């Protein structure tokens, strides 16, 4: 009968001999190589570091999109001239981001000032999508910042 714990480097062997009139029980402990399980620690570290970096990239892209949408909202709110270079750039870059949400809520207009609710809705939706992706990755590959410390 052999009793062993795979996580330890010692193995205990119990031998029972019933051939003689008395039962002889012998217990010996010997050093053994641990059973290899899973991937090498360095490979696991690199995999977790890659997943953590992917999480950071998703948050960075979301932050960039959110900043652009905030610029769009503020420029429309203040009634900025759309024919000026910077304003035109912001409007043209954010138009594909805000366009899918343009019909959900109407825009409130007073003179040159526009409160474009679709931009707010777009920002909230993109935040929810990014958070959902990060949460899904966390479910599939649980990771903590301590796992990827240098």
Secondary structure, DSSP 8 states (H G I E B T S, - for coil): -EEE-TTSSEEEEEEEE-SSSS-EEEEEEEE------SS-HHHHHHHHHHHHHHHHHHHHHHHHHHHHHHHHHHHHHHT--TTSHHHHHHHHHHHHHHGGGTTTS--EEETTEEE-HHHHHHHHHHHHHHHHHHHHHHHHS---GGGG--
